[in-house]
């Protein structure tokens, strides 16, 4: 398998996708909402942290499962500071797994299904490259933009939150930290690759972009489970948990890629079109 051949598919697809606002708009709007509005909402309305409607008792399970050094740090904070700290550094963390998943699934849904709608699939499948190179190229055109969007969103979120919370935490900058680096540059890419591989396989089987996108939404369920687990304190995204999840998704990614290449048959796709 030659990476140069796969990059040819990447460059060709990206030229088409970047002109398609049906694909581009969702991967811009959602990250902005998460990386800008969440920290603004959390820090601009500090009274939420002390109102009867939002007691810290709702975070007791999460706080109890935090590492000892974090609990000691929280012990010296006010109720408002604890609320903002927990929400910003832990409760919102899984949302940054939704960004690459959402961005990559939108682009991956367009991979083969979009080619069918644009009537360019025959020329693509006739390209003199292997099935593995074609499949990898389709994955890269989803993976690279989604990770760029995720990295920028992380930088914006950290900057906005630190600027707004600087005075609240007496000049302490809370982000970025080790947990978030592992989350953004370790777990997010492996989660995105698993989603992309499955979505590209779906896109090769269905007739159109919208159908592929609707089916790929199902892939959000495992990530939403992580969000719920973090919110309830059942899972805490610390270094050990994140590293274990990275290892798990690496294995899943390899299995999905091997299965995807094995199941991808361009002759079968051409016969369905004909």
C-alpha positions in Angstrom: 0.0 0.0 0.0 1.4 3.4 -1.1 0.6 6.5 1.0 1.2 8.7 -2.1 -1.6 7.0 -3.9 -3.9 7.5 -1.0 -3.0 11.2 -0.8 -4.1 11.6 -4.4 -7.6 10.5 -3.4 -7.4 12.8 -0.4 -6.5 15.9 -2.5 -9.1 15.1 -5.1 -11.9 14.7 -2.5 -10.9 17.7 -0.5 -11.2 20.0 -3.5 -14.8 18.9 -3.9 -15.8 18.8 -0.2 -14.5 22.3 0.6 -17.0 23.7 -1.9 -19.9 21.8 -0.4 -21.4 23.9 2.4 -23.8 21.1 3.2 -20.7 19.3 4.5 -18.6 22.2 5.7 -21.2 24.2 7.7 -21.9 21.5 10.4 -18.2 21.0 11.2 -17.8 24.8 11.7 -21.0 25.7 13.7 -20.9 22.9 16.3 -17.3 23.4 17.3 -17.9 27.1 17.7 -20.9 26.5 20.0 -18.9 24.0 22.1 -15.5 25.9 22.3 -16.8 29.4 22.7 -20.3 29.4 24.2 -19.8 26.8 26.8 -17.0 28.6 28.7 -18.8 31.9 28.3 -22.0 30.5 29.7 -20.1 28.8 32.6 -18.0 31.8 33.7 -20.2 34.7 32.7 -23.0 33.6 35.0 -21.1 32.7 38.2 -24.3 33.0 40.2 -25.4 29.7 38.8 -22.8 28.0 40.9 -24.4 29.1 44.2 -28.1 29.0 43.4 -30.3 26.4 45.1 -31.1 24.9 41.7 -27.5 23.8 41.1 -26.1 22.4 44.4 -22.7 20.7 44.5 -24.4 17.6 45.7 -25.1 16.8 42.1 -21.4 16.4 41.5 -20.6 14.4 44.6 -20.1 11.1 42.8 -17.7 12.8 40.3 -15.8 14.6 43.0 -15.4 11.4 45.1 -13.9 9.6 42.1 -11.4 12.3 41.3 -7.7 11.7 42.1 -6.7 12.6 45.6 -4.5 15.6 44.6 -7.5 17.1 42.7 -9.8 16.6 45.7 -7.2 18.3 47.9 -7.1 21.2 45.5 -10.9 21.5 45.4 -11.0 21.5 49.2 -9.4 24.9 49.2 -11.8 26.4 46.7 -15.1 28.2 47.1 -18.3 26.5 46.0 -18.4 28.7 42.9 -14.8 27.7 42.0 -15.5 24.0 42.5 -18.5 24.2 40.2 -16.7 25.9 37.4 -13.6 23.7 37.8 -15.6 20.5 37.6 -17.8 21.6 34.7 -14.9 23.1 32.6 -12.2 20.4 33.2 -14.3 17.2 33.6 -18.0 17.6 32.7 -17.4 19.2 29.3 -14.4 17.0 28.4 -16.4 14.3 26.6 -18.0 16.9 24.4 -14.6 17.3 22.6 -15.0 13.7 21.5 -18.2 14.7 19.7 -16.4 17.3 17.6 -14.1 14.9 15.7 -16.9 12.3 15.5 -19.4 14.7 14.1 -16.9 16.4 11.7 -15.5 13.1 10.4 -18.8 11.4 10.0 -20.2 14.2 7.9 -17.3 14.2 5.6 -17.0 10.4 5.5 -20.7 10.1 4.7 -20.0 12.0 1.5 -17.1 9.8 0.6 -18.7 7.2 -1.7 -22.4 8.2 -1.3 -21.6 11.7 -2.5 -19.6 10.4 -5.4 -22.7 8.4 -6.5 -24.9 11.5 -6.3 -22.4 13.6 -8.3 -22.0 10.8 -10.9 -18.2 10.7 -10.4 -18.0 7.2 -8.8 -17.3 5.4 -12.0 -14.2 7.5 -12.7 -13.0 7.1 -9.1 -13.3 3.3 -9.1 -11.5 3.1 -12.4 -8.5 4.8 -10.9 -5.4 2.5 -11.0 -4.9 2.2 -7.3 -5.6 -0.7 -4.9 -8.7 -1.0 -2.8 -6.7 -0.5 0.3 -5.2 2.8 -1.0 -8.6 4.0 -2.1 -10.1 3.1 1.3 -7.3 4.8 3.1 -7.5 8.0 1.0 -11.2 8.2 1.8 -10.4 7.9 5.5 -7.7 10.6 5.3 -10.0 13.1 3.7 -12.3 12.8 6.8 -9.6 12.4 9.4 -7.2 15.3 8.7 -9.9 18.1 8.6 -11.7 16.7 11.6 -8.5 16.7 13.7 -7.6 20.2 12.5 -11.1 21.4 13.6 -10.7 19.5 17.0 -7.3 21.0 17.7 -8.4 24.5 16.9 -11.5 24.1 19.0 -9.4 22.9 21.9 -7.1 25.9 21.6 -10.1 28.3 21.4 -11.8 26.6 24.4 -8.7 26.7 26.5 -8.0 30.4 25.6 -11.6 31.6 26.2 -11.9 29.7 29.5 -8.5 30.8 30.9 -9.3 34.5 29.9 -12.7 34.4 31.6 -11.7 32.4 34.6 -8.4 34.2 35.3 -9.8 36.4 38.0 -12.1 33.7 39.4 -9.1 31.4 40.2 -6.8 34.2 41.4 -4.6 34.3 38.3 -4.3 30.5 37.9 -4.5 29.1 34.3 -6.3 25.7 34.4 -6.1 24.7 30.8 -4.4 23.0 29.0 -3.4 20.1 31.3 -2.2 16.5 30.8 -5.7 15.0 30.8 -6.8 17.3 28.0 -3.6 16.7 25.9 -4.2 13.0 26.1 -7.9 13.5 25.3 -7.4 15.7 22.3 -4.3 14.3 20.7 -4.6 10.6 21.8 -8.2 9.6 22.4 -10.0 11.9 19.9 -7.9 10.7 16.9 -8.5 7.0 17.7 -12.2 7.6 18.2 -12.4 9.6 14.9 -10.6 6.8 13.0 -13.1 4.2 14.2 -16.0 6.4 13.3 -14.5 7.2 9.9 -13.8 3.6 9.0 -17.4 2.5 9.8 -18.9 5.5 8.1 -16.9 5.0 4.9 -18.0 1.4 4.8 -21.6 2.5 5.2 -21.2 5.2 2.5 -20.0 2.6 0.1 -23.1 0.5 0.6 -25.9 3.1 0.6 -27.3 5.2 -2.3 -26.9 8.8 -1.1 -25.2 11.2 1.3 -28.2 11.9 3.5 -28.9 8.2 4.0 -25.2 7.6 4.9 -25.3 10.5 7.4 -28.5 9.3 9.1 -27.1 5.8 9.6 -23.7 7.2 10.9 -25.5 9.1 13.7 -25.9 5.7 15.5 -22.1 5.9 16.0 -22.7 8.7 18.5 -24.2 6.3 21.0 -20.9 5.0 22.5 -19.6 8.6 22.9 -22.8 9.7 24.5 -22.4 6.8 26.9 -19.0 8.2 27.9 -20.6 11.6 28.4 -23.2 10.1 30.7 -20.6 8.1 32.5 -18.5 11.1 33.2 -21.5 13.2 34.3 -22.6 10.5 36.8 -19.0 9.9 38.1 -19.0 6.3 36.8 -16.0 7.2 34.5 -13.4 9.9 35.2 -11.3 11.0 32.3 -7.9 10.8 34.1 -4.6 9.8 32.5 -5.1 6.0 33.3 -8.6 5.9 31.9 -7.8 7.9 28.8 -4.7 5.8 28.1 -6.7 2.6 28.4 -9.4 3.9 26.1 -6.7 4.9 23.6 -5.3 1.4 23.6 -8.8 -0.1 23.2 -9.6 2.2 20.2 -6.3 1.5 18.5 -7.2 -2.2 18.5 -10.7 -1.3 17.2 -9.2 1.0 14.5 -6.9 -1.8 13.2 -9.8 -4.3 13.1 -12.1 -1.8 11.3 -9.5 -0.9 8.7 -8.7 -4.6 7.9 -12.4 -5.4 7.8 -13.2 -2.4 5.6 -10.5 -3.2 3.1 -11.6 -6.8 3.0 -15.3 -5.9 2.5 -14.7 -3.1 0.0 -15.1 -4.4 -3.5 -15.2 -1.8 -6.3 -16.7 -4.4 -8.7 -19.7 -4.8 -6.4 -20.2 -1.0 -6.2 -20.0 -0.7 -10.0 -22.5 -3.6 -10.5 -25.0 -1.9 -8.2 -24.7 1.4 -10.2 -25.1 -0.4 -13.5 
